[in-house]
Amino acid sequence: MQLSIIICSYNRANFIGDALTALYEQTTSLDQFEVFIVDNNSTDGTTEVFNQWRQTHPNGKFVYTSETKQGASFARNTGAKLATTPWLCFIDDDAIATPQYVENVIKHILDQPFIVGFGGKIIPKYIPSEPRWMSYYVSSMVGNFDYATTACAFENGKYPLESNMIVAKQVFDQIGGFNEQIPGVVGTLRIGGEGKELFYKIMALDHTIYYDPSIIVHHVVEVSKLTPAYLYRVASGIGRGERSRTKAISSASYTNKVIEYGFKLLAAMFLGVKYALQGTPAKTMPVIQFRMDALKGLLGY
C-alpha cells in the first residue's frame, strides 16, 4: 500500500457518498490505497450516510473518524496522523476523482522518485450550470485549477490547491503538517491558504513541487450557494490567510503583500472594463469584488 487519501468532511452528506464511490471504483486495486474520512463536526447526517454507504461497499480500507476542533487544517492533520503509507493525498468531500486518479498518482510517484509534493487538475462541476457572471479569475474561488497542459514543475510561487494535492508523509511530518493558525473554515469565518503555506514551507527546504494534469478531480459547485455573502467569505478568507502567513514572516512581507493586492485590485478594474467592452458585463463586478474582498481580509476587515 502506497497512498493514504484523506478527506476532511463538513456538512456534505449530499455529496460524500459520490466522492467515496469514485474512490471505491478506481482502476487501481483497493489494496493499493487507504481512505480516511475525518468528520469535522458535521450536523447533516454525514455519519449515517457513511455507514449506509459502507454496508454496500465493504471492501478496502475506508476509515471514518472525527475531529472536533473546527477547521480543515485540524481535520487534515488528524487524518495524516492515522495514515500508514509513505504518501498523503488530500481531496475534498465534494470532489469526484476520475477512475484513473489513484493509478495516475502512483505512476507519478514511481516515475519521479525524487519528488516530495505535487498536485493535479481541478474541474468545477457546476450544479445546475456555470453562471454567466463566472470568469476564469473568479472561478479560482470555486476550485478551478488547470496549471499546464503537460506535467511540469510549478514556477513563480504557484502551488497545488487543497482539494487535489499529494505530499510525502516524511516531509509533511518534518514541517509539522498544516499550520493550525490558518485553519480554513471555522463557522462563518474563513482563514484560507493552508495549502499555500504548507507548500511554501516545503519549497523553503529546496524541494520542487510538481503539477500533473492527468491527476483529475471534478469539484462540485452548487450555484445556488454562490451568494455574495459566500463569495465574500471565500475571498476575504484568502486575504486573512495571507495576513496570518506574511505577518508571521515579517512586517515587510506583510507590507509587500498589501502592495501586491493593491496592484491586483487595479488590474481587476481594468479587466472588468475589458469584460464590459467585450459584451460580457455580467463578469465585470464579480472580478473586481473578488479583489476588493481579498484586500479587506488582508487588512483585517
C-alpha positions as CSV (number, residue, x, y, z in Angstrom):
1,M,0.0,0.0,0.0
2,Q,1.5,3.3,-1.1
3,L,-1.2,6.0,-0.7
4,S,-3.4,7.4,2.1
5,I,-6.3,9.5,0.9
6,I,-7.6,12.0,3.5
7,I,-11.0,13.6,3.1
8,C,-12.0,16.4,5.5
9,S,-15.8,16.5,5.7
10,Y,-18.1,19.2,6.9
11,N,-21.8,19.0,6.1
12,R,-21.5,17.4,2.7
13,A,-23.9,14.5,3.3
14,N,-25.4,15.0,-0.2
15,F,-22.0,14.5,-1.9
16,I,-19.7,12.4,0.3
17,G,-21.2,9.2,-1.0
18,D,-20.4,10.0,-4.6
19,A,-16.8,11.1,-3.6
20,L,-16.3,7.7,-1.8
21,T,-17.8,5.7,-4.6
22,A,-15.5,7.3,-7.1
23,L,-12.5,6.1,-5.0
24,Y,-14.1,2.7,-4.5
25,E,-14.4,2.2,-8.2
26,Q,-10.8,3.1,-9.1
27,T,-8.9,1.2,-11.8
28,T,-6.3,0.5,-9.1
29,S,-6.8,-2.3,-6.7
30,L,-8.2,-1.3,-3.3
31,D,-5.2,-2.8,-1.6
32,Q,-3.0,-0.1,-3.1
33,F,-4.5,2.8,-1.0
34,E,-6.5,3.6,2.2
35,V,-9.0,6.3,2.8
36,F,-9.7,8.3,6.0
37,I,-12.8,10.4,6.2
38,V,-12.4,13.0,9.0
39,D,-15.8,14.4,10.1
40,N,-15.2,17.9,11.3
41,N,-18.4,18.4,13.4
42,S,-21.0,17.8,10.6
43,T,-24.6,18.2,11.6
44,D,-26.3,17.0,8.5
45,G,-26.2,13.2,8.9
46,T,-22.8,12.6,7.3
47,T,-22.1,9.7,9.8
48,E,-25.3,7.9,8.7
49,V,-24.6,8.4,5.1
50,F,-21.1,6.9,5.5
51,N,-22.5,3.9,7.5
52,Q,-25.1,3.2,4.8
53,W,-22.5,3.6,2.1
54,R,-20.1,1.2,3.8
55,Q,-22.7,-1.5,4.1
56,T,-22.9,-1.7,0.3
57,H,-19.1,-1.1,-0.2
58,P,-17.5,-3.4,2.3
59,N,-14.1,-3.9,0.6
60,G,-10.9,-1.8,1.0
61,K,-9.8,0.3,3.9
62,F,-12.2,3.2,4.4
63,V,-11.9,4.6,8.0
64,Y,-14.4,7.1,9.4
65,T,-13.2,9.2,12.3
66,S,-13.8,12.7,13.7
67,E,-12.0,15.9,14.7
68,T,-13.9,18.3,17.0
69,K,-11.5,21.2,16.5
70,Q,-13.2,23.2,13.7
71,G,-11.2,23.8,10.6
72,A,-9.8,21.8,7.7
73,S,-6.2,22.1,9.0
74,F,-7.1,20.3,12.2
75,A,-9.1,17.6,10.3
76,R,-6.4,17.0,7.7
77,N,-3.7,16.8,10.4
78,T,-5.8,14.2,12.3
79,G,-6.1,12.1,9.1
80,A,-2.4,12.4,8.4
81,K,-1.6,11.0,11.9
82,L,-3.7,7.9,11.1
83,A,-2.1,7.3,7.7
84,T,0.1,4.2,7.4
85,T,1.6,4.8,3.9
86,P,4.5,6.9,2.6
87,W,2.3,9.3,0.7
88,L,-0.6,11.6,1.8
89,C,-3.3,12.6,-0.7
90,F,-5.8,15.4,0.3
91,I,-9.1,15.8,-1.6
92,D,-12.4,17.4,-0.7
93,D,-15.6,15.7,0.4
94,D,-17.3,17.0,-2.7
95,A,-14.5,16.2,-5.1
96,I,-15.1,13.3,-7.6
97,A,-11.9,11.6,-8.6
98,T,-11.7,10.2,-12.1
99,P,-11.4,6.4,-12.4
100,Q,-7.7,6.6,-13.1
101,Y,-7.0,9.0,-10.3
102,V,-5.1,6.7,-7.9
103,E,-3.4,4.9,-10.8
104,N,-2.0,8.2,-12.1
105,V,-0.9,9.4,-8.7
106,I,1.1,6.2,-8.1
107,K,2.5,6.4,-11.6
108,H,3.7,9.9,-10.9
109,I,5.4,8.8,-7.7
110,L,7.1,5.9,-9.4
111,D,8.2,7.9,-12.5
112,Q,9.7,10.7,-10.4
113,P,11.1,9.1,-7.2
114,F,12.9,12.4,-6.2
115,I,9.7,14.4,-5.7
116,V,8.1,15.1,-2.3
117,G,4.9,17.0,-3.4
118,F,2.7,17.5,-6.4
119,G,-0.9,18.3,-7.4
120,G,-3.3,17.9,-10.2
121,K,-6.2,19.4,-12.2
122,I,-9.5,20.5,-10.6
123,I,-12.5,20.9,-12.8
124,P,-15.6,22.6,-11.4
125,K,-18.8,20.6,-11.7
126,Y,-21.4,23.4,-11.7
127,I,-24.9,22.4,-10.5
128,P,-27.0,23.0,-12.4
129,S,-24.8,25.0,-14.8
130,E,-22.0,27.6,-14.8
131,P,-23.4,31.1,-14.0
132,R,-22.9,33.7,-16.8
133,W,-21.1,36.0,-14.4
134,M,-18.4,33.4,-13.8
135,S,-14.9,34.2,-15.3
136,Y,-11.6,32.4,-15.3
137,Y,-10.3,34.7,-12.5
138,V,-13.3,34.3,-10.2
139,S,-13.5,30.6,-10.8
140,S,-10.4,30.0,-8.7
141,M,-12.6,30.7,-5.7
142,V,-14.6,27.6,-6.5
143,G,-11.6,25.4,-7.1
144,N,-11.0,25.7,-10.8
145,F,-7.4,24.8,-11.4
146,D,-5.5,23.9,-14.6
147,Y,-1.9,25.0,-14.4
148,A,-0.4,23.4,-17.5
149,T,-1.2,21.0,-20.4
150,T,1.7,18.7,-19.5
151,A,3.4,17.5,-16.3
152,C,5.9,20.1,-15.1
153,A,7.3,21.9,-12.1
154,F,5.4,24.8,-10.5
155,E,7.1,28.2,-11.0
156,N,6.7,31.8,-9.9
157,G,5.3,30.8,-6.5
158,K,2.4,28.7,-7.8
159,Y,1.4,25.6,-5.9
160,P,-1.4,22.9,-5.8
161,L,-4.8,23.6,-4.4
162,E,-6.1,21.9,-1.3
163,S,-8.7,19.7,-3.0
164,N,-6.1,17.8,-5.1
165,M,-2.7,17.7,-3.5
166,I,-0.2,14.9,-2.6
167,V,2.7,15.1,-0.2
168,A,5.3,12.7,1.1
169,K,4.4,11.9,4.7
170,Q,8.0,12.2,5.8
171,V,8.3,15.8,4.6
172,F,4.7,16.6,5.8
173,D,5.7,15.4,9.3
174,Q,9.1,17.3,9.1
175,I,7.4,20.6,8.6
176,G,4.7,19.9,11.2
177,G,1.7,19.4,8.9
178,F,-0.8,22.1,8.2
179,N,-0.5,25.3,10.2
180,E,-3.5,25.3,12.5
181,Q,-3.3,29.1,12.8
182,I,-4.6,29.0,9.2
183,P,-7.5,26.6,9.9
184,G,-9.7,27.1,6.8
185,V,-13.4,27.4,7.6
186,V,-14.4,28.0,11.3
187,G,-18.1,28.6,11.5
188,T,-18.9,31.7,9.3
189,L,-15.2,32.8,9.4
190,R,-12.7,31.7,6.8
191,I,-8.9,31.9,7.2
192,G,-7.7,30.2,4.0
193,G,-4.4,29.5,2.3
194,E,-3.4,26.5,4.4
195,G,-2.3,24.6,1.3
196,K,-0.2,27.5,0.1
197,E,1.5,27.8,3.5
198,L,2.3,24.1,3.5
199,F,3.9,24.0,0.1
200,Y,5.8,27.2,0.7
201,K,7.4,25.5,3.7
202,I,8.3,22.6,1.5
203,M,9.8,24.8,-1.1
204,A,11.8,26.6,1.6
205,L,13.5,23.2,2.1
206,D,14.7,23.5,-1.6
207,H,12.2,21.0,-2.9
208,T,10.4,21.4,-6.2
209,I,6.6,20.9,-6.4
210,Y,5.1,19.4,-9.5
211,Y,1.9,19.5,-11.4
212,D,0.4,16.6,-13.3
213,P,-2.8,17.3,-15.4
214,S,-3.6,13.6,-15.6
215,I,-4.5,13.6,-11.9
216,I,-8.0,15.0,-12.0
217,V,-10.9,15.6,-9.7
218,H,-14.3,17.2,-10.5
219,H,-15.2,19.6,-7.8
220,V,-19.0,20.1,-7.1
221,V,-20.1,23.7,-7.1
222,E,-23.7,24.4,-6.1
223,V,-24.5,27.6,-7.9
224,S,-27.4,28.3,-5.6
225,K,-24.9,28.7,-2.8
226,L,-22.7,31.2,-4.6
227,T,-24.3,34.1,-2.8
228,P,-22.5,37.5,-2.3
229,A,-22.0,36.5,1.4
230,Y,-20.5,33.2,0.5
231,L,-18.1,34.7,-2.1
232,Y,-17.1,37.4,0.4
233,R,-16.2,34.7,3.0
234,V,-14.1,32.9,0.4
235,A,-12.3,36.0,-1.0
236,S,-11.8,37.7,2.4
237,G,-10.6,34.3,3.8
238,I,-7.9,34.2,1.2
239,G,-6.8,37.7,2.4
240,R,-7.0,36.7,6.1
241,G,-4.8,33.6,5.4
242,E,-2.2,35.8,3.7
243,R,-2.4,38.3,6.5
244,S,-1.6,35.5,9.0
245,R,1.1,33.9,6.8
246,T,3.0,37.1,5.9
247,K,2.8,38.7,9.4
248,A,4.4,35.5,10.8
249,I,7.3,36.1,8.4
250,S,7.9,39.9,8.9
251,S,6.2,43.2,8.8
252,A,8.0,43.9,5.4
253,S,6.5,40.7,4.0
254,Y,3.0,41.8,5.0
255,T,3.5,45.3,3.6
256,N,4.7,43.9,0.3
257,K,1.6,41.7,0.2
258,V,-0.7,44.7,0.8
259,I,1.0,46.5,-2.1
260,E,0.6,43.4,-4.3
261,Y,-3.1,43.1,-3.5
262,G,-3.5,46.8,-4.3
263,F,-2.0,46.3,-7.8
264,K,-4.2,43.2,-8.3
265,L,-7.3,45.3,-7.5
266,L,-6.2,47.9,-10.0
267,A,-5.7,45.1,-12.6
268,A,-9.1,43.7,-11.8
269,M,-10.7,47.1,-12.5
270,F,-9.0,47.2,-16.0
271,L,-10.1,43.6,-16.6
272,G,-13.7,44.5,-15.6
273,V,-13.7,47.2,-18.2
274,K,-12.4,44.8,-20.7
275,Y,-15.2,42.3,-20.0
276,A,-17.8,45.1,-20.4
277,L,-16.3,46.2,-23.7
278,Q,-16.3,42.5,-24.9
279,G,-20.0,42.3,-24.3
280,T,-19.9,40.3,-21.1
281,P,-20.7,43.0,-18.5
282,A,-22.0,40.4,-16.0
283,K,-18.4,39.4,-15.4
284,T,-17.3,42.9,-14.6
285,M,-18.3,43.4,-10.9
286,P,-17.5,39.8,-9.6
287,V,-13.9,40.0,-10.7
288,I,-13.5,43.5,-9.1
289,Q,-15.4,42.4,-5.9
290,F,-13.1,39.4,-5.6
291,R,-10.0,41.5,-5.3
292,M,-11.7,44.1,-3.1
293,D,-12.9,41.4,-0.6
294,A,-9.5,39.7,-0.6
295,L,-7.8,43.1,0.2
296,K,-10.3,43.6,3.0
297,G,-9.4,40.3,4.5
298,L,-5.7,41.1,4.2
299,L,-6.2,44.4,6.0
300,G,-8.1,42.7,8.8
301,Y,-11.7,43.7,8.0
